[in-house]
């Protein structure tokens, strides 16, 4: 009996000394190797060139970004743009640039099923006609457009955005919606 008590005491002492691993979280926290994504909104300045964006933000501060071919909707001095970027070694690297001046119009599409249209307002407003669902709002994240419904969010990649054409690729079912700008 004493041996059984001694074995139980040793097992309890041994298991209390073992370091149990803590669960790992799936979210990667920003650090020096993985800086956080930041967002700036403002007007394209006249110092913008092929790979450099000058942005005058809403406070009147001038920010400079390095970018590649990732400006959706083009860039022209005076346009309003949304920039998602990372600060890497003191340099602002634009990952997504969406031209809200180009996007903020009424877009229409018609086919054998009928006509649909929606309007992105320069003030962030949104309206739609002809859709079988009523979108409440919209926003842009990561170069994608999110349309908010009461019970879910529809997500589209901006496949093409020019002064007269908009093409959205559904990230849910892969369908493409093509629109032309309504004057």
KAZIKA-V701145 format. One line per field, one symbol per residue. ss: DSSP state (H for helix, E for strand, C for the rest). phi: phi as a letter, one per 30 degrees, with the letter a starting at -180 (. if undefined). psi: psi as a letter, one per 20 degrees, with the letter a starting at -180 (. if undefined). A space follows every 50 residues. Layout:
# KAZIKA-V701145
ss=???
phi=???
psi=???
This chain:
# KAZIKA-V701145
ss=CHHHHHHHHHHHHHHHHCCCCCCCCCCCCCCCCCCCCEEEEEEECCCCCC CEEEEEECCCCEEEEECCCCEECCCCCCCEEEEEEEEECCEEEEEEEEEH HHHCCEEEEEECCEEEEEEECCCCCEEEECCCCCCCEEEEECCEEEEECC CCEEEEEEEEECCCEEEEEECCCCCEEEEEEEC
phi=.dddddddddddddddddddddddddddddaddbdddcbbblcdcdddbe bbccbcdddjdcccbcbcdbcdjibbejddbcbcbbcchicdcdcbbcdd ddddaccbbbaddkcbabbcddcjdabbbiddbcddabacbiiccccdcd cabccbdddabbdbbbbccddcbidcccbcdcd
psi=hhhghggggggggghiipopqqqqqipoqqahhmqqprpqpbpprijpag jppppoaiijqpqpqprblkopjrpqpiqpqppprqooljpoophpppoh hhhmrppqpqahiaqqqqpoqijirpqqpiqjqophrqrppkjqpppprh irpppppohpoahjqpppopjgjjqpppqqpp.
